[in-house]
């Protein structure tokens, strides 16, 4: 039997988390599937030939465990014990063979890893989702801020530069390409007083005194 470690369980879940559009649903669904897994009892279904077939319910869990149906009760008991007491003493009876004892030890190890995974999911579910702060800068102001930080695009092709900047500043490639030449000189298309004062506020708030002084000088030049 393979042992699914906490790290492996977390990695599988994080991979799914990166692809989903609803993180809260995915976490809560995984917790629900864990409870279903621990409460599992196959549903009998009688076939036409009279044989009983144990039908398993539809499952949407991300975790993968290799626990046979026969060992599920012991596994559930062990997980419950780890979650409530932090331990699971393995009973060693006189009728236990070396093989059966090894199976119990494996179930105990897997139950511990799984209980840690369950606790990790609970913490994840209770962690507030961080919302990214939306920039208040316009397209031109973003370019100006990069310019004052030292980005000199005059040495490069405007088209190539715009392609690089598009995913960085989240602005349209075509518009960026058109605005790049206006970063330099005294053209008021980009370097107007409103834009410069907005960028000045940004650098003032960040404590960039040297850059802020330079922007103030540039503002005086166009007044």
N, C-alpha and C positions, 0 to 999 in steps of 0.2 A: 504493500500500500504506500502510495506517495504521500508525503507530508507537505501540505500547503502552508508555507510560512506567512507570518504577518506581512513581511515585506512584499512577497509575491501577491498576496491578496490586495494590498494597498496599491501596488503598481497596476494591477488589472483594473481596479476601480478608478484610479486617476486617469488611465487611458480613456475610459468611457466618459469620465467627467469632462475631459477636454473637448469631446465631440458633441456633448448634449447642449440643447438650448434651454434646458430647465434643470438646473443643478439640484434644487430642493426636491423636486419630484424623484430624481434618480436616487438620492440619498434615502428618502423615505421609502421608496420602493424596495431598495436593497435591505433595509431594516425589516420591512414586512416579509420579504422572502426568507430572511433568516429565521423569523418566527415560524413561518410556514414549514421551513426545513426541519426545525427542531420539534414541531408538533406533528410531523409527518406520519400519516397512516394511510397506506394505499387503499384506494376505493375498489372493492371487488366488482368485477363485471363478468357475468356468466355468458359464455359463448354458446352458439347454437349446438355444439357438440357436447354441451354440459360441463366443459372444463371451466374452471374459475381463472380469470385473468385479472391481475392487479393493475388497474389503470392509474397512471400517475397524472396529477393535475398539471395544467400548463404552467411553465415556470419562466420567469424573466430575470432570474438572478444573474449577477456578474461573477460571484464567487464560484469556484470549482473545487469540489471535495470528492474524494473517493472513499466514501463510507457505505458499506453494504447495508441493505435494509435490516438485516439481522442485528447489526451493531448500532443501529440508530438510537435505540433506547439508552444504551450505555453512553453514547456520545452526548445525547441530550442531557442526561444526568450529570455528566462531567462538565459540560458548558455551564449549566445552571449552578453547579457547585463553585466553579471558578468565578462566576459573576457575583455570587452572593457571599462566598466565604474567602475567595482568593486562593483556594486550594482544592485538590481532589485526591484524597488518599485512595490508593489502589488496594483493594482487598485481595489478599493472597490466600486462597483456600488450598486445602491438601489435595484436592482433585485437579488443581490447575496443572497443566503441562507447561513445559517451557514455551511452546508455541502460543498457547492461550494467554500466558502471562505477557509475552511480547506484544500480542495484539492489544491487551489492556493498556500497556505502556504507550503504544502508538496512539490509541484513541485518546489517552490522557494528554499527550503532547499536542495532538491536533485540536483537541478541545480548548487547550490553553491558547494556542495561536488564534483560534476562531473567536474566543471570548475577547481577546485583545483587539481583534478586528472590529467586533461589535462595539466595543467602547470607543474606538477611534471614530467610527461612523456617528455615534451619538455626539461626540465632541464636534465633529464636522457639521452635523445638523444644527447644533446650537451656536455655531460661529456665524456672526452677522456677515452677510455678503457685502464685500467692499464695492462701492460704486465709484467709478472713475470720475474725477472732477473734470467737467467740460471746460475747455479753454474758452476764455472770453476774447481772445485775440482774433482779429480778422486775418485773412490770408496775407495781406500786405504787411501787417504788423508782425506776423510770425517770421516772415522773410527778413524784416528789419532786425528783429531780435537775434536771429542767426548771424546776420551781417555784423552786428556790434559785438557778438561773441567771438568774432574773428574768422568767420567763414567768407573767404574771398573766392567768388565764382568766376572772376574775370579771366582766370587762367584756364578755364575749362569750357567745353562745348555746352551751350545753353540747353540743348535737347537732352543730352546725357545727364546733365545736372538735374534737370526737372524730373527725369525718370527716377533718379535716386531720392529726390526730395518728396515725391508724391506719397509713398507709404510712410515717410517719417513725419511729415506735417499734416497728412490726411487731407491734402488739397489736390484739385484737378491738375493733371500734368500740363495740359495746354495753357491754363491760366498762369501756372508757375513759370513756364517758359517765357511767356510774354512779360512777366513782371521783373524777371532777373535783371535785365539791362537798366531798369529804373532805380535799382538799389544804389547806384553810383552817380555822382554829380549832384546837381541841384534840381533835378526834375521833380515836380510836385505830384507826379502820378502815384508815387509811393512815399517819397520823403516830404510829406506835408506836415504841418504843425500838429494836427490831430493825431496822426499816426506816431510821430516822434514823441509826443507827450504821453501817449499810452504806453509806449515801449520804455520811456523814462521811468514811469511809475513802476513798471515791472522790475527794472534794475535797482531802483531805489529800495523797493521792498525786500529785495534779495541782498542788499548791502554791497552792491557792486559800485562803489563810489567813483572809481576811476572811469568806468564806462558811463556812468550817469553824468559825470562832468563833461565827457565828450559829447553826449547827446544834447546837453544843455547848450554847448557851444554851437552845435549844428542848428538848434532851434533858433538861436539868436541870429544866425546867418540868413535865415529865410523870413524873419519878421519884417 
